[in-house]
Amino acid sequence: MSLSAAALARLASAFRLGRAERTYLFELAARRDPEQSEGQAAVVPPGVLACVDLIAAPAYVLDRTWTARRWNLRAERLFVGWLDGTGDRNLLRFIFLEPRARSLIRDYANRARRVVAEFRADVSAHLNDPAIHRLVDDLNERSEAFKQYWRERVVLGREGGERTFDHPVKGFLRYEQVTFALAGHPDLKLTILIQR
């Protein structure tokens, strides 16, 4: 027997479950909590905002659509064309629609293909999210490379690892990427790039 999301929400309310308990209940049932409406932007906690600014390496927070919600000055200086201007802060749009991404990101084609596979795996829990559908539709329409990689249906975990760049000012840069899921905020991820 399977309970609907609405029935689970009533149970969570009746038992006065806290945020963590409620999240766990919905994860166990493989259901989306109706209180977390699809397409709604996740709120970045003030403590996380302060931490990002204090990190002594490029760092940024991505939401469910992989749009940067907070970044520090080091990330702004590294990601020319993404975090340094007033344009779209979506990582996928940067990689596939911003020409500077091709010269900044070393081994661009392989990295771009991997990013799409990581994104597909990451959003599998949000298949009905209109914001995800709009993003994928937009990228399919505007980028042949994205369309090709999306159609491959490959999924990979966002594991981190070595990231290399050809920065227009600083030249060759090598980092180790580390990504953290934020406790109590499943739609947010903190990424830090540690220089090697």
C-alpha positions as a LaTeX table, in Angstrom:
\begin{tabular}{lrrr}
\hline
Residue & $x$ (\AA) & $y$ (\AA) & $z$ (\AA) \\
\hline
Met1 & 0.00 & 0.00 & 0.00 \\
Ser2 & 1.28 & 3.44 & $-0.95$ \\
Leu3 & 0.21 & 6.71 & 0.63 \\
Ser4 & $-0.29$ & 9.88 & $-1.38$ \\
Ala5 & 1.78 & 12.99 & $-0.69$ \\
Ala6 & $-1.33$ & 14.66 & 0.76 \\
Ala7 & $-1.89$ & 11.75 & 3.17 \\
Leu8 & 1.75 & 11.87 & 4.24 \\
Ala9 & 1.46 & 15.62 & 4.82 \\
Arg10 & $-1.57$ & 15.05 & 7.07 \\
Leu11 & 0.37 & 12.40 & 9.03 \\
Ala12 & 3.38 & 14.71 & 9.39 \\
Ser13 & 1.12 & 17.45 & 10.73 \\
Ala14 & $-0.76$ & 15.12 & 13.06 \\
Phe15 & 2.49 & 13.83 & 14.55 \\
Arg16 & 3.98 & 17.35 & 14.61 \\
Leu17 & 7.12 & 16.22 & 12.82 \\
Gly18 & 10.07 & 18.59 & 12.66 \\
Arg19 & 11.71 & 19.55 & 9.36 \\
Ala20 & 14.24 & 16.67 & 9.41 \\
Glu21 & 11.63 & 14.10 & 10.41 \\
Arg22 & 9.21 & 15.33 & 7.76 \\
Thr23 & 11.90 & 15.25 & 5.07 \\
Tyr24 & 12.85 & 11.72 & 6.09 \\
Leu25 & 9.21 & 10.58 & 5.95 \\
Phe26 & 8.81 & 11.85 & 2.39 \\
Glu27 & 12.15 & 10.38 & 1.31 \\
Leu28 & 11.16 & 6.96 & 2.68 \\
Ala29 & 7.88 & 7.11 & 0.80 \\
Ala30 & 9.59 & 8.41 & $-2.37$ \\
Arg31 & 7.15 & 11.31 & $-2.48$ \\
Arg32 & 7.58 & 15.06 & $-2.89$ \\
Asp33 & 6.49 & 17.10 & 0.11 \\
Pro34 & 3.65 & 19.41 & $-1.05$ \\
Glu35 & 4.97 & 22.12 & 1.30 \\
Gln36 & 8.07 & 22.28 & $-0.89$ \\
Ser37 & 6.36 & 23.57 & $-3.99$ \\
Glu38 & 7.96 & 22.82 & $-7.33$ \\
Gly39 & 9.82 & 25.68 & $-8.91$ \\
Gln40 & 10.05 & 27.60 & $-5.65$ \\
Ala41 & 13.52 & 29.00 & $-5.04$ \\
Ala42 & 15.27 & 27.53 & $-2.02$ \\
Val43 & 16.11 & 30.02 & 0.69 \\
Val44 & 19.81 & 30.12 & 1.50 \\
Pro45 & 20.19 & 30.25 & 5.30 \\
Pro46 & 21.98 & 33.37 & 6.64 \\
Gly47 & 24.69 & 31.21 & 8.25 \\
Val48 & 25.51 & 29.65 & 4.89 \\
Leu49 & 25.65 & 33.07 & 3.27 \\
Ala50 & 28.18 & 34.20 & 5.87 \\
Cys51 & 30.25 & 31.00 & 5.52 \\
Val52 & 30.57 & 31.34 & 1.75 \\
Asp53 & 32.04 & 34.82 & 2.17 \\
Leu54 & 34.60 & 33.53 & 4.70 \\
Ile55 & 35.87 & 30.57 & 2.66 \\
Ala56 & 39.43 & 31.23 & 1.48 \\
Ala57 & 38.89 & 29.50 & $-1.88$ \\
Pro58 & 36.40 & 29.93 & $-4.73$ \\
Ala59 & 33.02 & 28.84 & $-3.34$ \\
Tyr60 & 29.42 & 29.03 & $-4.49$ \\
Val61 & 25.96 & 27.69 & $-3.62$ \\
Leu62 & 23.76 & 26.18 & $-6.34$ \\
Asp63 & 20.03 & 25.66 & $-6.10$ \\
Arg64 & 17.99 & 22.83 & $-7.63$ \\
Thr65 & 18.22 & 24.33 & $-11.14$ \\
Trp66 & 21.99 & 24.81 & $-10.71$ \\
Thr67 & 21.64 & 28.56 & $-10.49$ \\
Ala68 & 24.21 & 30.24 & $-8.25$ \\
Arg69 & 22.48 & 31.73 & $-5.23$ \\
Arg70 & 25.64 & 32.91 & $-3.43$ \\
Trp71 & 29.32 & 33.05 & $-4.29$ \\
Asn72 & 32.41 & 34.67 & $-2.89$ \\
Leu73 & 34.84 & 37.10 & $-4.51$ \\
Arg74 & 37.33 & 34.32 & $-5.35$ \\
Ala75 & 34.64 & 32.47 & $-7.33$ \\
Glu76 & 33.63 & 35.70 & $-9.04$ \\
Arg77 & 37.23 & 36.27 & $-10.15$ \\
Leu78 & 37.64 & 32.68 & $-11.38$ \\
Phe79 & 34.39 & 32.28 & $-13.31$ \\
Val80 & 34.74 & 34.98 & $-15.93$ \\
Gly81 & 31.45 & 35.25 & $-17.81$ \\
Trp82 & 29.38 & 33.55 & $-15.12$ \\
Leu83 & 29.75 & 35.04 & $-11.65$ \\
Asp84 & 31.57 & 38.25 & $-12.54$ \\
Gly85 & 28.76 & 40.06 & $-14.33$ \\
Thr86 & 25.08 & 40.75 & $-14.15$ \\
Gly87 & 23.96 & 38.00 & $-16.55$ \\
Asp88 & 22.28 & 34.67 & $-15.95$ \\
Arg89 & 23.77 & 32.84 & $-12.98$ \\
Asn90 & 22.75 & 29.37 & $-14.13$ \\
Leu91 & 25.79 & 27.07 & $-14.42$ \\
Leu92 & 24.38 & 25.12 & $-17.39$ \\
Arg93 & 23.53 & 28.27 & $-19.34$ \\
Phe94 & 27.05 & 29.53 & $-18.66$ \\
Ile95 & 28.67 & 26.31 & $-19.86$ \\
Phe96 & 26.53 & 25.89 & $-22.98$ \\
Leu97 & 25.58 & 29.42 & $-24.01$ \\
Glu98 & 28.47 & 31.65 & $-22.91$ \\
Pro99 & 31.35 & 31.55 & $-25.45$ \\
Arg100 & 33.91 & 32.39 & $-22.74$ \\
Ala101 & 33.17 & 29.06 & $-21.02$ \\
Arg102 & 34.81 & 27.15 & $-23.89$ \\
Ser103 & 38.10 & 28.96 & $-23.42$ \\
Leu104 & 37.94 & 29.04 & $-19.61$ \\
Ile105 & 37.14 & 25.36 & $-18.95$ \\
Arg106 & 39.94 & 22.98 & $-19.92$ \\
Asp107 & 38.87 & 19.79 & $-21.71$ \\
Tyr108 & 35.61 & 21.59 & $-22.39$ \\
Ala109 & 33.76 & 18.88 & $-24.36$ \\
Asn110 & 34.35 & 16.16 & $-21.75$ \\
Arg111 & 33.54 & 18.48 & $-18.84$ \\
Ala112 & 30.36 & 19.71 & $-20.53$ \\
Arg113 & 29.20 & 16.14 & $-21.24$ \\
Arg114 & 29.88 & 15.16 & $-17.62$ \\
Val115 & 28.03 & 18.20 & $-16.24$ \\
Val116 & 24.89 & 17.22 & $-18.18$ \\
Ala117 & 25.09 & 13.66 & $-16.82$ \\
Glu118 & 25.54 & 15.00 & $-13.27$ \\
Phe119 & 22.61 & 17.40 & $-13.71$ \\
Arg120 & 20.36 & 14.61 & $-15.03$ \\
Ala121 & 21.17 & 12.49 & $-11.97$ \\
Asp122 & 20.67 & 15.43 & $-9.61$ \\
Val123 & 17.25 & 16.47 & $-10.95$ \\
Ser124 & 15.81 & 12.97 & $-11.20$ \\
Ala125 & 13.94 & 13.62 & $-7.94$ \\
His126 & 12.35 & 16.75 & $-9.46$ \\
Leu127 & 10.97 & 15.41 & $-12.73$ \\
Asn128 & 7.74 & 17.41 & $-12.41$ \\
Asp129 & 9.39 & 20.72 & $-11.58$ \\
Pro130 & 8.36 & 23.36 & $-14.16$ \\
Ala131 & 11.60 & 25.29 & $-13.61$ \\
Ile132 & 13.65 & 22.22 & $-14.54$ \\
His133 & 11.51 & 21.62 & $-17.64$ \\
Arg134 & 11.88 & 25.26 & $-18.74$ \\
Leu135 & 15.65 & 25.14 & $-18.28$ \\
Val136 & 16.08 & 21.87 & $-20.20$ \\
Asp137 & 13.75 & 23.04 & $-22.99$ \\
Asp138 & 15.62 & 26.34 & $-23.29$ \\
Leu139 & 19.01 & 24.62 & $-23.43$ \\
Asn140 & 17.78 & 22.01 & $-25.92$ \\
Glu141 & 16.59 & 24.81 & $-28.16$ \\
Arg142 & 19.68 & 27.01 & $-27.87$ \\
Ser143 & 22.56 & 24.52 & $-27.64$ \\
Glu144 & 23.14 & 21.58 & $-29.98$ \\
Ala145 & 25.82 & 20.22 & $-27.61$ \\
Phe146 & 23.45 & 20.24 & $-24.64$ \\
Lys147 & 20.71 & 18.61 & $-26.74$ \\
Gln148 & 23.10 & 15.83 & $-27.80$ \\
Tyr149 & 24.35 & 15.16 & $-24.25$ \\
Trp150 & 20.84 & 15.32 & $-22.76$ \\
Arg151 & 19.60 & 12.75 & $-25.28$ \\
Glu152 & 22.39 & 10.37 & $-24.28$ \\
Arg153 & 20.56 & 9.88 & $-20.94$ \\
Val154 & 23.79 & 9.26 & $-19.03$ \\
Val155 & 23.69 & 9.79 & $-15.26$ \\
Leu156 & 26.71 & 10.40 & $-13.04$ \\
Gly157 & 27.08 & 11.47 & $-9.43$ \\
Arg158 & 28.50 & 14.94 & $-8.74$ \\
Glu159 & 31.69 & 13.59 & $-7.24$ \\
Gly160 & 34.07 & 16.49 & $-7.49$ \\
Gly161 & 37.66 & 15.85 & $-8.48$ \\
Glu162 & 40.17 & 17.83 & $-10.47$ \\
Arg163 & 39.01 & 20.94 & $-12.31$ \\
Thr164 & 41.34 & 22.86 & $-14.61$ \\
Phe165 & 40.94 & 26.27 & $-16.19$ \\
Asp166 & 42.71 & 28.55 & $-18.64$ \\
His167 & 41.99 & 31.87 & $-16.95$ \\
Pro168 & 42.32 & 34.95 & $-19.19$ \\
Val169 & 44.45 & 36.76 & $-16.56$ \\
Lys170 & 45.94 & 34.10 & $-14.28$ \\
Gly171 & 46.62 & 31.44 & $-16.93$ \\
Phe172 & 46.47 & 27.74 & $-16.09$ \\
Leu173 & 44.72 & 26.96 & $-12.78$ \\
Arg174 & 44.16 & 23.57 & $-11.14$ \\
Tyr175 & 41.66 & 22.90 & $-8.37$ \\
Glu176 & 40.13 & 20.02 & $-6.45$ \\
Gln177 & 36.35 & 20.42 & $-6.41$ \\
Val178 & 34.47 & 19.42 & $-3.27$ \\
Thr179 & 30.66 & 19.62 & $-3.14$ \\
Phe180 & 28.53 & 19.40 & $-0.01$ \\
Ala181 & 24.79 & 18.90 & 0.37 \\
Leu182 & 23.52 & 21.32 & 3.01 \\
Ala183 & 21.84 & 19.64 & 5.97 \\
Gly184 & 18.14 & 20.44 & 6.08 \\
His185 & 18.28 & 22.07 & 2.63 \\
Pro186 & 18.24 & 19.29 & 0.03 \\
Asp187 & 17.85 & 21.74 & $-2.87$ \\
Leu188 & 21.14 & 23.53 & $-2.10$ \\
Lys189 & 24.72 & 22.45 & $-2.71$ \\
Leu190 & 27.91 & 24.19 & $-1.62$ \\
Thr191 & 30.88 & 23.79 & $-3.97$ \\
Ile192 & 34.43 & 24.73 & $-3.00$ \\
Leu193 & 37.44 & 24.70 & $-5.32$ \\
Ile194 & 40.71 & 24.06 & $-3.48$ \\
Gln195 & 43.77 & 25.18 & $-5.45$ \\
Arg196 & 46.39 & 22.49 & $-6.07$ \\
\hline
\end{tabular}
